[in-house]
Amino acid sequence: MSLIQLSKNQSLHAALLLPVTNSVGAHLRRHFSSTETDTRTLTIETSVPYTGHKLEPPSRSVETTQKELLTFFREMSLMRRMEIAADSLYKAKLIRGFCHLYDGQEAVAVGMEAAITKKDNVITAYRDHCIYLARGGTLVGAFAELMGRRDGCSKGKGGSMHFYKKDSGFYGGHGIVGAQTPLGCGLAFAQKYLKEEHVTFTLYGDGAANQGQLFEALNMAALWDLPVILVCENNHYGMGTAEWRAAKSPAYYKRGDYVPGLKVDGMDVLAVKQACKFAKEHVLKNGPIILEMDTYRYHGHSMSDPGSTYRTRDEISGIRQERDPIERVRKLILSHDFATEKELKDTEKEVRKEVDDAIAQAKESPMPDPSELFTNVFVKGLGADAFGVDRKEIRTVLP
Amino acid sequence: MAATFQSLGASSSLSTPNSFDSKLFHVPRPKSLAERKGGSLFVRSDLFPDNGSKLKVGRAGNLAVNAVATKGHSSSTASKPGHEVLLFEALREGLDEEMQRDPCVCVIGEDVGHYGGSYKVTKGLATKYGDLRVLDTPIAENSFTGMGIGAAMTGLRPVIEGMNMGFLLLAFNQISNNCGMLHYTSGGQFTIPVVIRGPGGVGRQLGAEHSQRLESYFQSIPGIQMVACSTPYNAKGLMKAAIRSENPVILFEHVLLYNLKERIPDEEYVVSLEEAEMVRPGEHITILTYSRMRYHVMQAAKTLVNKGYDPEVIDIRSLKPFDLFTIGNSVKKTHRVLIVEECMRTGGIGASLTAAINENFHDYLDAPIVCLSSQDVPTPYAGTLEDWTVVQPAQIVTAVEQLCR
């Protein structure tokens, strides 16, 4: 489960990468640098074509730059490392309760973020650590929240399933399967009401795709042309049940019927980015759209689930070998000489250190004060206080 | 039995039958319309006996029969004459004023827009404010409640209407987890300023599923406030306060009270969300009630006064949190408590209130608290059976006589 193992699987499978053009120079050797003057662009074809339902799918060719690919690599490695570290912390009993890990699915978070701005909203369910990070959350905020400390993003009162970041449009973080889909439509409703030209990405899983409230919300979103993009992160297992055992129709992108859909290879960060960009433009003109991200999670549903009773280890390692999102980007980078292998390894080492430092810092953070038990139950204001028997005078001030 | 309270009108007013105190005979300016200070309006409630936020009617004459006001005696109410409204019109006025005042207030519900609301509360609002602000939803309570909550997370202030409170059971997950708890689990990042309102309670032979009292189910949800309106005056005031509150508020209306008529002030007023209302001050026993049962209690009070008792009637209005201050002062004075509610016996508001009073005011009680609630049965359709499910004034009289023995 370590980086060493990951790099062992690295081998140049040229078949997976089909560079169409390489615009600047030909195989110029450039060292990885973080300068802004990088102009090497690249057009890559996605590994798997898009499949559309009631719409014209976008082109398979994705434009990207060296800088972008290196950023993707770093971000995904950071997310992967964070989730692995959370795994160890959970086993060390520093994280309690439920912990749902996102490793394997990083491409969805990173690709989506690359296509949108912080003014767009994102809401997801309980597998939210990496999306929180993608939306601008800090590692310390994440780890402190996981460990229930004061410096957590929700002051330690939310936990793994309740990460939020209002200032960058990340609306959480919800524990009940599917309950976030009406909320997401509400966010989009507000955007339409306030006439903002932004969209809401509402993420849910293949398990939640069978919830009634999803279809209710879909109906309303389509009825009122709400700017919502429903993203089904199909990792093929709803908790412990495989999708073919839970859904009559596993084509989740078609399930919207009157709502157009697009099926995307969720392990290919460039494909995800292209799809999300396309979706954002589409939705601002035409109303909601469903994106189905074909992805995979290496861990079980949560830390209490070994993840091997309903699927074989061969399946997991097979996906890791062939479709791992970080490996894919690594191969792209190496094959186009955007960085050397050593540089990538150094990045991974940096990332590891960053995560370790963040954990150390989070461990230093104190537990919340006992008085925090009662804060944030109500908001202070008109008609807010829960008072006791010795109130002498009531005075409420209207806003 | 049920028709009687209609004739009471909604101008339920009061005066202490004991002393013709000139202090109490002051200009019955509603206390809630208090001093205006530089843009903000203070809702000030003084201590008992000058109870706050209630229209008072001064009355001369034979005090023994002045237990309950009847229509036609509401002349010298306010400095301004005010206007007469029915309760649903009062709700609409409150909603209209708030929608005018703040463009973020919107209404979401079934049949609220073009149809005008199944109880006419939102009639005319869609023409005035447009289809987006008064949104007709499909019949999908779970998701449109969730949608309202999601919109509130970004700063809108939706007023979510359940056509009948019982339908909101479908949205219980959204109300409990997202509405009540999001402010807490996000560490204070999100506020959910929604108002969830709708008619509930036992109506006229509506059947079991349409006669539910949801206040007992919602009362444990942390993070929400619950209020119940009973007169046009407090309906409008509570509606406005609920919309302005930053907390999620559930406003319980009652199917049978929509046609109550009362004269309410012309000027703007709000009513505090956590205060109880002193309906009738008294000395012998404290009767705590809310919503429709207030009228049964006042009906019983008439009989009780004739028999020589002096009940103090308090409409608790705020179901969560309880106004233990007003209630406590009353208990300290009378030492006997009777709770009359429409909830079912098990786990109802009365049950919680009994526990709260016992815990806090045990030393002041001379007798055990008696709680009269509806029977623990699904409300039957047959009229006579339905009458026996809820508490009737005769039972209240009997209970008071027993308690005050």
Interface residues (C-beta under 8 A of the other chain):
Chain A: N121 I123 G152 C153 S154 K155 G156 K157 G158 G159 H162 Y164 K165 K166 Y171 G172 G173 H174 G175 I176 A179 T181 P182 L183 G184 C185 G186 L187 F189 A190 Q191 K192 Y193 L194 G212 Q213 E216 A217 N219 M220 L223 W224 T375 N376 V377 F378 V379 K380 G381 L382 G383 A384 D385 A386 F387 G388 V389 D390 R391 K392 E393 I394 R395 T396 V397 L398 P399
Chain B: S40 L41 F42 V43 R44 S45 D46 L47 G52 C106 L132 R133 L135 T137 P138 A140 N142 S143 F144 T145 G146 M147 G148 I149 G150 A151 A152 M153 T154 G155 L156 N173 Q174 N177 N178 L182 H183 Y184 T185 S186 G187 G188 Q189 F190 T191 P222 G223 Q225 A241 A242 R244 S245 E246 N247 V249 V270 S272 L273 E274 E275 P321 L324 F325 G328 N360 F361
